[in-house]
Every structure is written in structure tokens, then in C-alpha cells.
């Protein structure tokens, strides 16, 4: 009897386990660069015509803030690119999205997959709901519910992805950049933040052709998350990670895309494949076990989309196999003195008689270059635990400010006992010093740019 009573109480209290999730999202007119490096980073050469010097355009994006004051932006993973923030929920949760329209046009937010009433539909047609149009300077709070139909169905993975986007003039609004993902995790399968417990890493990749110039080729950008020709940053994972990819299509009848991974296959729980089929507004979730270390191509398999830049790279970096013999503890690269310095320490139990440090430059998050005269030799021996600062002339203030980050790593180490250390792979034991000191750490370096195409 008591067991039956307990079961009834448990069922009655299931709604008590639901979470209310609040988001604060603004629409803002912002500049965007489809190729911040100015390079085709997958082929080691400058962008070809007609895109060369034509990658900067004005866009409108969904930007997330910390609270209803809309003063503090929330950081977003770099791989999200042009897309709005990820909206998350577990089945049973309520979602409240406070929308502030800071753009020049009237917009709304329409979600796929979740349950809503007429006021929170974000659809502009008769009869109009309260949230159907938010004018410039206006705000509206949408209330959505993640019901059972919002989550994974039988045989699917533990989370699914849905679109959100405006629905006043949807074609022009999504072309402007106003779109983002909603991820719903199955009941009981979510962490506190709503992400699925059974994966180590997640990525969202949207495939869309942006038209900036009325169909003229110099304004057509075959983009993954708003980036072209390998400029999408941040697709890195550790060997052994279980990675969930959320793949999304948007656009018009030309936006038929086939995302393809080199180096790995994926599964949707029912089939293994390395190519996924996407139509406009379609959404697919697949899993990958990242067990093949390397930097691999990720692209649309449609021939002209591939040729015109719908490409990116993802990196599976191996677990560190051995301890690093030196640590980089400090560096000076952007001060007014015009000198460069790096301080390193001996992390071994042996005296180091000589270190050669190599440096490379991050011009953008994916644009890694090696300059001429890139080696810094040490000038004196270092006992175990000892430190040394190496100084060399700088590049000048103007040139220094164009550098986003300095990458340093030991190129060779000679110990006093006559033994030597050399890197087992390019960039082993690297350290990045960022111009922006709040920049997140980079777990794996992008491929260093070398000229692959002969002049």
C-alpha cells in the first residue's frame, strides 16, 4: 500500500522536477566577415576572385545577454559563428526568451519543435499573436514548453536539434543571419545546463548559401555557420571523445546540402554513414567517436558548393603522451618597448644547457603563420625548476597589433647530460599568448599556412 502511495506521489511530483530556463536575446545590426583571414585556409593561398576583398558585409544577428538589462554579452563558442545562442531544455522544461529588438527592422522569433500558444508563436499572419511583430526598440517575452514531442523519438539519440528564426519576412531575415539552434534533451538524460549527459562535446553546423548582392557571384557565400574556405574556428575534440553533431540546413531551393566528414563516420542510432542529407529547414543529430587523431576536412559534398567554399576543418587532438620538459610562464609581445620576451621554466629533474623556442603567429583564430627568423635560442643553462627570459627585437607597434596571438613551443632541448629532446609532432607543448587576455585557451593548433598552389 505504501509503495503504491509513493508511486502516485512520485507521478504527481514529476512536474516539480522540471526547470524554468530563461534566455535574453537581442537582434542587432552588426558587421560580419565571411573569411576573417582573407585566405583559403584549406589550400594555403589567398581568396580567389570574385570574393577577394569582398567578404565584409552588414548582417543582423541574435546576440545573447546575461540578464534583462541587456548590458553584458554572454560568451559564445567560436564555432557557432553567425548563429544565435544555443537555447537548451530538457523534456518537461519551460523556456522563457526575452527578446529585445535593437535592429532597424521589425522582427520576431519563431521556434521549431517546442510547444507554444498563439502569443508566443512568433508568426506574422492573421490572426496576429502578441509576439508576432516586435518593432525596433521593442521587447517581448516568448514562453515555450518542451513537451514529449519536442524531445527525441523512439530509436533516436538522447537529444535533438530544432531551428529558431524570425517569421515576418523569413527569407530575407535568415539571409541577414537571424537564426539559431534549440537543443532538447530527453527526460532524465540532461545535465544541469540541459546538455545531454552521454556526450563529451557538441557542435552545431548550419549549411546555407548567403546572397549579399542579388545573385551576383561576388556576393554569394557558401557558408558553414557563416564562414567560408576553412575560416570556421573551434571544431576541436580530444581523442576518445563522444561528439554529437547537430546539422542544420536553411535557405531556398538551391540549398540542398550533403555534409561529409573525412577521417570518421557518424551514426544516428540506426545507420552508420559519413554523409548526411539536408534540405532547407531540416535538422539532424548524429554521434561520432573521435578515435582517429588528425586534422580532417568537413564540407558539403555538392560539387559547386565544395568548389565555392563550403568547407571547414575539424581536429581530433591526441591525449598528451609525455610531460613537457619546459613551461612557458610569461610573455611580452604588445607593449610599447618594441621588444619581445618569453619566460620559460625547466620542468624536468635535469639541467637544460640549451633550448631553441620556435614561434608562430595567429593572425585570426584559424590563420597560423610562421614568420622568417622564428627561432629563439636560450642564452644560458637552466637548473631543474629554474627560469630564463629570452628577449629579441619586436616587429613595431602597428605590426604587433595585427597579431591576434603568439604561439610558442620548444623546437629542441639539449640537456647537460648530453641527451636531447625533440618534438614528436608539430607544435608539441605549444602555448598561446593572446592579445585579448580573456581569450579562451586553444586545445589544438590549426594547420600552419603554407603555400600549396603554385603561382
C-alpha positions as CSV (number, residue, x, y, z in Angstrom):
1,X,0.0,0.0,0.0
2,X,2.7,2.4,1.0
3,X,4.6,1.6,-2.2
4,X,1.5,2.4,-4.3
5,X,1.1,5.7,-2.5
6,X,4.7,6.5,-3.1
7,X,4.3,5.8,-6.8
8,X,1.3,8.0,-7.0
9,X,3.1,10.9,-5.2
10,X,6.1,10.4,-7.5
11,X,4.0,10.7,-10.6
12,X,2.2,13.8,-9.2
13,X,5.5,15.4,-8.5
14,X,7.1,14.8,-11.9
15,X,6.3,18.4,-13.0
16,X,8.2,19.5,-9.9
17,X,11.4,18.2,-11.5
18,X,11.1,20.5,-14.5
19,X,13.3,23.5,-14.8
20,X,12.4,27.0,-16.0
21,X,15.1,28.2,-18.4
22,X,15.5,32.0,-19.2
23,X,17.2,33.5,-22.2
24,X,17.8,37.1,-23.0
25,X,18.4,37.6,-26.8
26,X,18.7,40.7,-28.8
27,X,18.6,41.3,-32.6
28,X,21.4,43.6,-33.6
29,X,22.8,45.0,-36.8
30,X,26.5,44.1,-36.9
31,X,29.3,43.8,-39.4
32,X,30.3,40.3,-40.4
33,X,33.3,38.8,-42.2
34,X,32.9,35.5,-44.0
35,X,36.6,34.9,-44.2
36,X,38.4,36.9,-41.5
37,X,41.8,35.7,-42.6
38,X,41.4,36.8,-46.2
39,X,42.7,33.3,-47.0
40,X,41.5,30.0,-48.3
41,X,42.9,28.2,-45.2
42,X,42.4,24.7,-46.6
43,X,44.7,25.3,-49.6
44,X,47.2,27.8,-48.2
45,X,46.5,30.7,-50.6
46,X,44.6,34.0,-50.8
47,X,41.0,34.1,-51.6
48,X,40.3,34.0,-55.3
49,X,38.1,36.3,-57.3
50,X,35.3,37.2,-57.0
51,X,35.4,37.0,-53.2
52,X,38.8,38.6,-52.7
53,X,38.3,41.9,-50.7
54,X,34.5,41.3,-50.7
55,X,34.0,39.3,-47.5
56,X,32.8,42.1,-45.2
57,X,29.0,42.7,-45.1
58,X,26.5,44.1,-42.8
59,X,24.3,41.5,-41.1
60,X,21.7,41.1,-38.3
61,X,22.3,38.5,-35.7
62,X,20.8,37.1,-32.5
63,X,23.1,38.1,-29.6
64,X,22.6,36.6,-26.0
65,X,22.9,38.6,-22.8
66,X,23.3,37.7,-19.2
67,X,20.0,39.3,-18.0
68,X,17.1,41.6,-18.8
69,X,19.3,44.7,-18.7
70,X,20.9,43.6,-22.0
71,X,24.3,45.1,-21.0
72,X,26.6,42.1,-20.6
73,X,27.0,39.8,-23.5
74,X,27.3,36.1,-22.8
75,X,30.3,34.4,-24.4
76,X,29.6,32.0,-27.2
77,X,31.8,29.2,-28.5
78,X,33.6,30.5,-31.6
79,X,32.3,27.6,-33.8
80,X,28.7,29.0,-33.5
81,X,29.8,31.7,-35.9
82,X,27.0,33.8,-37.3
83,X,24.3,31.8,-35.5
84,X,22.4,32.9,-32.4
85,X,23.0,31.2,-29.0
86,X,22.1,27.6,-28.3
87,X,18.7,27.5,-26.5
88,X,18.6,24.4,-24.3
89,X,15.9,22.5,-22.4
90,X,15.1,19.0,-21.1
91,X,11.8,17.5,-21.9
92,X,9.3,18.9,-19.3
93,X,11.1,22.3,-19.0
94,X,9.6,25.8,-19.6
95,X,11.6,28.2,-21.8
96,X,11.3,31.9,-21.5
97,X,13.0,34.0,-24.2
98,X,13.0,37.8,-23.5
99,X,13.6,39.3,-27.0
100,X,14.9,42.9,-27.4
101,X,14.9,44.2,-31.0
102,X,17.9,46.5,-31.4
103,X,17.9,46.3,-35.2
104,X,16.5,48.7,-37.7
105,X,13.7,46.3,-38.9
106,X,10.7,44.7,-37.2
107,X,11.3,41.0,-36.2
108,X,10.1,38.2,-34.1
109,X,11.3,34.7,-33.0
110,X,9.6,31.6,-34.2
111,X,10.7,28.2,-32.7
112,X,10.5,24.8,-34.3
113,X,9.7,21.7,-32.2
114,X,8.6,23.2,-28.9
115,X,5.0,23.8,-27.8
116,X,3.6,27.4,-27.6
117,X,0.4,29.4,-27.6
118,X,-0.6,31.9,-30.2
119,X,1.1,34.8,-28.3
120,X,4.5,33.0,-28.4
121,X,4.3,31.6,-31.9
122,X,6.4,34.3,-33.5
123,X,4.4,34.0,-36.7
124,X,3.3,37.1,-38.8
125,X,-0.1,36.2,-40.3
126,X,-3.7,36.7,-39.4
127,X,-4.8,36.3,-36.7
128,X,-1.8,38.0,-35.2
129,X,-0.4,36.9,-31.8
130,X,1.1,39.3,-29.3
131,X,4.6,38.3,-30.2
132,X,4.1,38.3,-34.0
133,X,6.0,41.6,-34.5
134,X,8.5,43.4,-32.3
135,X,9.4,46.8,-33.6
136,X,12.8,48.4,-33.3
137,X,13.4,49.2,-29.6
138,X,10.6,46.9,-28.5
139,X,10.7,43.7,-26.5
140,X,8.6,40.6,-25.9
141,X,9.0,37.5,-23.8
142,X,8.2,34.3,-25.5
143,X,7.1,31.3,-23.4
144,X,7.7,27.9,-24.9
145,X,7.3,24.4,-23.4
146,X,9.5,21.3,-24.2
147,X,6.8,18.6,-24.2
148,X,7.3,14.9,-25.1
149,X,7.1,15.7,-28.8
150,X,9.9,18.2,-28.5
151,X,12.4,15.6,-27.5
152,X,13.9,12.5,-29.1
153,X,11.6,9.9,-30.6
154,X,11.9,6.1,-30.3
155,X,15.3,4.9,-31.5
156,X,16.8,8.4,-31.7
157,X,19.8,9.8,-29.8
158,X,19.3,11.4,-26.4
159,X,19.0,14.9,-27.8
160,X,17.5,16.6,-30.9
161,X,18.0,20.0,-32.5
162,X,15.4,22.5,-33.8
163,X,15.6,25.8,-35.5
164,X,14.5,29.2,-34.2
165,X,14.4,32.2,-36.6
166,X,12.1,35.2,-37.5
167,X,8.9,34.8,-39.4
168,X,8.0,38.2,-40.7
169,X,10.0,38.1,-44.0
170,X,11.7,34.8,-43.2
171,X,13.8,34.5,-46.4
172,X,15.4,37.9,-46.0
173,X,15.7,37.7,-42.2
174,X,17.5,34.3,-42.3
175,X,19.7,35.6,-45.1
176,X,20.6,38.5,-42.8
177,X,21.8,36.0,-40.2
178,X,18.9,35.8,-37.8
179,X,18.8,32.1,-36.9
180,X,19.9,29.8,-34.2
181,X,19.5,26.3,-32.6
182,X,17.3,24.8,-29.9
183,X,18.6,21.6,-28.4
184,X,16.1,19.4,-26.4
185,X,17.4,16.5,-24.3
186,X,15.4,13.5,-23.3
187,X,13.9,13.5,-19.8
188,X,16.4,12.3,-17.2
189,X,19.3,12.4,-19.7
190,X,20.4,16.0,-19.2
191,X,23.0,17.8,-17.1
192,X,22.0,20.9,-15.1
193,X,22.6,23.1,-18.1
194,X,20.3,21.0,-20.3
195,X,23.1,19.3,-22.4
196,X,23.0,15.5,-22.8
197,X,24.9,13.5,-20.2
198,X,26.1,10.9,-22.6
199,X,28.3,13.0,-24.8
200,X,31.6,14.8,-24.2
201,X,31.3,17.6,-26.8
202,X,28.7,19.1,-29.1
203,X,28.9,21.1,-32.3
204,X,26.1,22.8,-34.4
205,X,26.8,23.2,-38.1
206,X,24.4,25.1,-40.3
207,X,24.8,24.9,-44.1
208,X,23.4,27.8,-46.1
209,X,24.2,30.0,-49.1
210,X,24.0,33.7,-48.2
211,X,23.2,36.1,-51.0
212,X,24.5,39.6,-50.4
213,X,24.3,41.0,-53.9
214,X,21.2,39.9,-55.7
215,X,22.6,36.7,-57.0
216,X,26.0,38.1,-58.2
217,X,28.8,35.7,-57.5
218,X,30.9,38.2,-55.5
219,X,28.0,38.3,-53.0
220,X,27.3,34.6,-52.8
221,X,28.8,32.9,-49.8
222,X,28.5,29.1,-49.5
223,X,28.9,29.1,-45.7
224,X,29.1,26.8,-42.7
225,X,28.0,28.8,-39.7
226,X,28.7,32.0,-41.8
227,X,32.3,31.1,-42.7
228,X,33.8,30.1,-46.0
229,X,37.0,28.4,-47.2
230,X,38.1,26.9,-43.9
231,X,37.7,30.0,-41.7
232,X,35.3,28.4,-39.3
233,X,37.2,28.2,-35.9
234,X,36.9,25.9,-32.9
235,X,36.0,22.4,-34.3
236,X,38.4,20.6,-31.9
237,X,37.9,17.5,-29.9
238,X,40.0,15.1,-27.8
239,X,40.9,11.6,-28.9
240,X,38.2,9.3,-27.4
241,X,35.5,12.0,-27.0
242,X,32.0,11.1,-27.9
243,X,30.9,14.0,-30.1
244,X,27.4,15.0,-31.0
245,X,27.0,16.9,-34.2
246,X,23.8,18.9,-34.9
247,X,23.5,19.5,-38.6
248,X,21.0,22.1,-39.9
249,X,20.0,23.4,-43.4
250,X,18.4,26.7,-44.3
251,X,17.8,28.8,-47.4
252,X,16.0,28.2,-50.7
253,X,15.6,25.5,-53.3
254,X,19.3,25.7,-54.1
255,X,20.2,24.9,-50.5
256,X,20.5,21.1,-50.9
257,X,23.5,20.1,-48.8
258,X,25.4,16.9,-48.0
259,X,27.7,17.4,-45.0
260,X,30.6,15.0,-45.2
261,X,33.4,14.2,-42.8
262,X,36.8,13.0,-43.8
263,X,38.5,10.6,-41.3
264,X,35.5,9.4,-39.4
265,X,32.0,8.0,-39.7
266,X,28.9,9.0,-37.6
267,X,25.7,7.3,-36.5
268,X,22.2,8.5,-35.9
269,X,21.5,5.3,-33.9
270,X,20.1,3.4,-36.8
271,X,22.8,3.7,-39.5
272,X,26.5,4.4,-39.9
273,X,27.4,7.0,-42.6
274,X,29.8,9.8,-43.4
275,X,27.4,11.9,-45.4
276,X,24.1,13.5,-44.2
277,X,21.3,14.8,-46.4
278,X,20.0,18.3,-45.6
279,X,17.1,20.3,-47.2
280,X,16.2,23.9,-46.2
281,X,15.0,24.0,-42.5
282,X,16.0,20.4,-41.9
283,X,17.7,19.2,-38.7
284,X,19.7,16.1,-38.0
285,X,21.7,14.9,-34.9
286,X,24.5,12.3,-35.2
287,X,27.2,10.9,-33.0
288,X,30.9,10.5,-33.6
289,X,33.5,8.6,-31.6
290,X,36.7,10.7,-32.1
291,X,39.2,7.9,-32.2
292,X,41.2,8.9,-35.3
293,X,43.6,11.8,-34.4
294,X,44.4,14.3,-37.1
295,X,43.0,17.4,-38.8
296,X,40.2,16.4,-41.2
297,X,38.1,18.1,-43.9
298,X,34.4,18.8,-43.2
299,X,32.5,20.0,-46.2
300,X,29.4,19.9,-48.3
301,X,29.7,17.2,-50.9
302,X,27.7,19.0,-53.6
303,X,30.4,19.8,-56.2
304,X,29.9,23.5,-56.7
305,X,29.3,24.1,-53.0
306,X,32.6,22.5,-52.3
307,X,34.4,24.4,-55.0
308,X,32.9,27.7,-53.8
309,X,34.0,27.5,-50.2
310,X,31.5,25.4,-48.1
311,X,34.4,23.9,-46.3
312,X,35.9,23.7,-42.8
313,X,38.4,21.6,-40.8
314,X,37.9,19.7,-37.6
315,X,40.7,18.4,-35.4
316,X,40.9,15.3,-33.2
317,X,43.9,16.0,-31.0
318,X,45.6,13.1,-29.2
319,X,46.0,12.9,-25.4
320,X,49.4,14.2,-24.3
321,X,51.7,11.2,-24.4
322,X,54.5,12.7,-22.3
323,X,55.2,15.5,-20.0
324,X,56.6,18.8,-21.4
325,X,60.2,19.5,-20.4
326,X,59.7,23.3,-20.3
327,X,56.8,25.5,-19.4
328,X,56.1,29.0,-20.8
329,X,55.2,31.1,-17.8
330,X,55.1,34.7,-19.1
331,X,55.5,36.7,-22.3
332,X,55.6,40.3,-23.5
333,X,54.5,40.9,-27.1
334,X,52.3,44.0,-27.3
335,X,53.9,46.6,-25.0
336,X,55.4,49.9,-26.1
337,X,59.1,48.9,-25.7
338,X,59.3,47.3,-29.1
339,X,60.9,44.2,-27.6
340,X,59.6,40.6,-27.4
341,X,60.2,38.4,-24.4
342,X,59.2,35.0,-23.2
343,X,59.9,33.4,-19.8
344,X,60.2,29.6,-19.6
345,X,60.9,27.2,-16.8
346,X,62.7,23.8,-16.6
347,X,60.0,21.3,-15.6
348,X,62.4,18.3,-15.5
349,X,64.9,16.9,-13.0
350,X,67.9,17.5,-15.2
351,X,69.8,20.7,-16.1
352,X,69.0,22.1,-19.5
353,X,72.0,23.5,-21.3
354,X,70.2,25.0,-24.3
355,X,66.6,25.5,-25.6
356,X,65.5,26.6,-29.0
357,X,62.0,28.1,-28.9
358,X,60.0,28.5,-32.1
359,X,57.2,31.0,-32.6
360,X,54.3,31.2,-35.0
361,X,51.6,33.9,-35.3
362,X,47.8,33.7,-35.2
363,X,46.5,36.4,-37.4
364,X,42.9,35.2,-36.9
365,X,41.8,32.2,-34.8
366,X,42.3,29.8,-37.8
367,X,45.1,31.7,-39.6
368,X,48.5,30.4,-38.3
369,X,51.7,31.7,-40.0
370,X,55.4,31.1,-39.4
371,X,57.5,34.2,-39.8
372,X,61.0,34.5,-41.0
373,X,63.6,34.0,-38.3
374,X,61.2,32.2,-36.0
375,X,63.6,30.6,-33.6
376,X,64.6,32.0,-30.2
377,X,67.7,30.2,-28.7
378,X,68.3,30.4,-24.9
379,X,71.4,32.2,-23.7
380,X,72.2,30.2,-20.5
381,X,71.7,26.9,-18.8
382,X,68.7,26.2,-16.6
383,X,68.8,24.0,-13.5
384,X,65.8,21.9,-12.6
385,X,63.0,24.3,-11.6
386,X,65.0,27.3,-12.9
387,X,63.6,30.1,-15.1
388,X,65.0,32.1,-18.0
389,X,63.7,35.0,-20.0
390,X,64.6,35.2,-23.7
391,X,64.4,38.7,-25.4
392,X,64.5,39.6,-29.0
393,X,63.6,42.7,-31.2
394,X,59.9,43.2,-31.9
395,X,58.0,44.0,-35.2
396,X,56.9,47.5,-34.4
397,X,53.7,48.7,-32.8
398,X,51.5,48.7,-35.9
399,X,52.5,45.2,-37.0
400,X,52.2,43.9,-33.4
401,X,48.6,45.0,-33.2
402,X,47.7,43.0,-36.3
403,X,48.7,39.8,-34.5
404,X,45.9,38.0,-32.5
405,X,48.2,35.5,-30.7
406,X,51.7,34.3,-30.3
407,X,52.3,30.6,-30.4
408,X,55.5,29.3,-28.8
409,X,56.8,25.7,-28.5
410,X,60.2,24.1,-27.8
411,X,61.8,23.1,-31.1
412,X,64.8,21.4,-29.5
413,X,66.2,20.9,-26.0
414,X,69.7,19.8,-25.1
415,X,70.4,18.5,-21.5
416,X,73.6,18.9,-19.7
417,X,74.0,15.1,-19.6
418,X,74.2,15.0,-23.4
419,X,70.6,13.8,-24.1
420,X,68.2,15.6,-26.3
421,X,64.5,16.3,-26.6
422,X,62.8,17.0,-29.9
423,X,59.0,17.3,-30.6
424,X,57.2,14.1,-31.7
425,X,54.8,16.2,-33.7
426,X,54.5,19.7,-35.0
427,X,53.8,22.2,-32.2
428,X,54.1,19.7,-29.3
429,X,54.0,21.5,-25.9
430,X,52.7,24.7,-27.5
431,X,51.5,27.8,-25.5
432,X,49.4,30.7,-27.0
433,X,49.8,34.2,-25.6
434,X,46.7,36.1,-26.7
435,X,46.4,39.8,-27.3
436,X,43.0,39.6,-25.6
437,X,43.9,38.1,-22.2
438,X,40.3,36.8,-21.8
439,X,40.6,34.7,-24.9
440,X,39.8,31.0,-24.2
441,X,42.6,28.5,-24.3
442,X,43.2,26.8,-27.6
443,X,43.4,23.0,-27.2
444,X,44.8,22.3,-30.7
445,X,46.6,24.4,-33.3
446,X,45.0,25.0,-36.7
447,X,47.2,23.8,-39.6
448,X,50.0,26.2,-40.3
449,X,49.6,28.1,-43.5
450,X,52.0,27.1,-46.3
451,X,51.6,27.9,-50.0
452,X,50.1,24.8,-51.7
453,X,49.2,26.4,-55.0
454,X,52.0,27.4,-57.3
455,X,51.8,30.9,-58.8
